[in-house]
């Protein structure tokens, strides 16, 4: 917009300069015609030089005015472009912050502990005992003992079927004594209910 205004202003100044030159030339022509009838040639030459000098001086003054105004417009356009760039940077920064906040809010979906613990209690086979339950963020660690490896795998499968647990994986198993197997299962909790 500012560039368009500067171009329009420049065109108007050029037209004004041309109009002034035409007026001076017409005045010069009229003066020459009148002077040739009433004055001698030396006055005529002096007047032509004076009119030519005035024409150059007015043209020069017009160019200086136009140049000064163009510099002012160019400075203003430059300032506006800097302001626009600054505003765009601020918009990008705020958009980035908004996106980060949205991502954090989307990630921060606390699990429904009542439902998680209820699923674990309901799905724990009679041959499996939980001796330790700990959580850190959306991770849950279950440790305990089972009567067989099959019981541990059955328990892990049940955890994977829970809508409140996104995944369950066996971390370790170890034969504790002749009748028991120690296990550790790590679970990733779902923030909200998964759709099956």
C-alpha positions in Angstrom: 0.0 0.0 0.0 2.8 2.4 1.0 4.7 1.5 -2.1 1.6 2.2 -4.3 1.2 5.6 -2.6 4.9 6.4 -3.2 4.6 5.5 -6.9 1.4 7.6 -7.2 3.1 10.6 -5.5 6.1 10.3 -7.7 3.9 10.3 -10.8 2.1 13.4 -9.6 5.4 15.2 -9.0 6.7 14.3 -12.5 3.4 15.6 -14.0 3.7 18.8 -11.9 7.3 19.3 -13.1 6.3 18.8 -16.7 3.4 21.2 -16.3 5.8 23.8 -14.8 8.2 23.3 -17.7 5.4 23.7 -20.3 4.2 26.9 -18.6 7.8 28.3 -18.6 8.3 27.3 -22.2 5.0 29.0 -23.2 5.9 32.1 -21.2 9.3 32.1 -22.8 7.8 31.8 -26.3 5.3 34.7 -25.6 8.2 36.7 -24.1 10.4 36.1 -27.1 7.6 37.1 -29.5 6.9 40.3 -27.6 10.5 41.1 -26.9 11.5 40.7 -30.5 9.0 43.4 -31.5 9.9 45.9 -28.7 13.4 45.1 -27.5 16.8 44.7 -29.0 18.5 41.3 -29.3 20.8 41.7 -26.2 17.9 42.2 -23.9 16.2 39.3 -25.6 19.3 37.0 -25.0 19.5 38.1 -21.3 15.9 37.3 -20.8 16.2 33.9 -22.5 19.1 33.1 -20.2 17.2 34.3 -17.1 14.1 32.2 -18.1 16.3 29.2 -18.8 18.0 29.6 -15.4 14.6 30.0 -13.7 13.4 26.8 -15.5 16.4 24.9 -14.3 16.1 26.3 -10.8 12.4 25.4 -10.5 13.1 22.0 -12.0 15.9 21.4 -9.5 13.8 22.7 -6.6 11.0 20.4 -7.7 13.4 17.4 -7.9 14.7 18.2 -4.4 11.2 18.4 -3.0 10.3 15.2 -4.7 13.5 13.5 -3.6 13.0 14.6 0.0 9.4 13.4 0.1 10.5 10.1 -1.6 13.2 9.6 1.2 10.5 10.3 3.8 8.2 7.8 2.2 10.9 5.3 1.8 11.8 5.7 5.5 8.2 5.3 6.5 7.8 2.2 4.2 10.9 0.7 5.8 9.6 1.4 9.3 6.3 -0.2 8.4 8.0 -3.3 6.9 10.1 -3.6 10.1 6.9 -3.3 12.2 5.2 -6.0 10.1 8.2 -8.3 10.4 8.2 -7.7 14.2 4.5 -8.4 14.4 4.9 -11.6 12.3 7.7 -12.8 14.6 5.5 -12.2 17.6 2.6 -14.0 16.0 4.8 -17.0 15.2 6.2 -17.0 18.8 2.7 -16.8 20.3 1.4 -19.5 17.9 4.3 -21.7 18.9 3.5 -21.1 22.6 -0.1 -21.9 22.0 0.7 -25.1 20.3 3.1 -26.1 23.1 0.4 -25.4 25.7 -2.1 -27.3 23.7 0.3 -30.3 23.4 1.0 -30.2 27.2 -2.7 -30.1 28.0 -3.3 -33.0 25.6 -0.5 -35.0 27.1 -1.5 -34.2 30.7 -4.5 -36.5 31.0 -4.2 -38.1 34.4 -5.3 -41.7 34.5 -8.4 -42.6 36.4 -6.7 -44.5 39.2 -9.9 -45.9 40.6 -10.6 -47.6 37.2 -7.0 -48.7 36.7 -6.8 -50.3 40.1 -10.2 -51.8 39.7 -9.2 -53.4 36.3 -6.0 -54.8 37.9 -7.9 -56.2 40.9 -10.6 -57.7 38.7 -8.2 -59.2 36.2 -5.6 -60.6 38.6 -5.7 -64.5 38.4 -5.9 -66.3 41.7 -2.5 -67.8 41.1 -0.8 -64.3 40.9 0.0 -62.0 43.9 1.1 -58.4 43.6 3.7 -57.5 46.2 4.7 -54.0 44.9 2.9 -51.4 42.9 4.6 -48.1 42.0 4.0 -45.3 39.5 6.0 -42.5 37.9 4.0 -40.3 35.6 2.0 -42.4 33.2 4.1 -45.5 33.9 3.1 -48.2 36.4 5.4 -51.0 37.7 3.8 -54.2 39.1 6.0 -56.7 40.9 4.9 -59.9 42.6 4.9 -63.7 42.5 2.9 -66.2 40.6 2.5 -70.0 40.7 3.7 -70.4 37.1 5.0 -68.6 34.0 1.6 -69.2 32.4 -0.1 -67.3 35.2 2.3 -64.3 34.6 1.6 -64.3 30.9 -2.2 -64.6 31.5 -2.0 -61.6 33.9 0.0 -59.5 31.3 -2.6 -60.3 28.6 -5.4 -59.2 30.9 -3.5 -55.9 31.5 -3.1 -55.3 27.8 -6.8 -55.8 27.3 -7.7 -53.1 29.9 -9.0 -49.9 28.4 -7.1 -47.9 31.1 -3.7 -49.4 30.2 -2.3 -48.6 26.8 0.4 -51.3 27.0 1.9 -53.9 29.4 5.2 -55.6 28.9 7.1 -58.2 30.9 10.3 -56.7 32.3 11.6 -59.8 34.0 10.7 -63.2 35.4 12.8 -65.3 37.8 12.2 -68.6 39.4 12.0 -67.8 43.2 11.7 -71.2 44.6 10.3 -74.5 43.3 6.7 -73.3 43.5 6.9 -69.6 42.7 7.9 -67.3 39.9 8.8 -63.6 40.5 7.8 -61.1 37.9 8.0 -57.4 37.0 5.5 -55.9 34.5 5.7 -52.3 33.3 2.5 -50.7 32.1 1.9 -47.5 30.2 -1.4 -45.9 31.4 -3.9 -44.5 29.0 -4.9 -40.9 29.8 -8.5 -41.4 28.8 -10.4 -44.5 28.0 -9.2 -46.3 24.9 -11.7 -47.2 22.3 -11.6 -50.9 21.5 
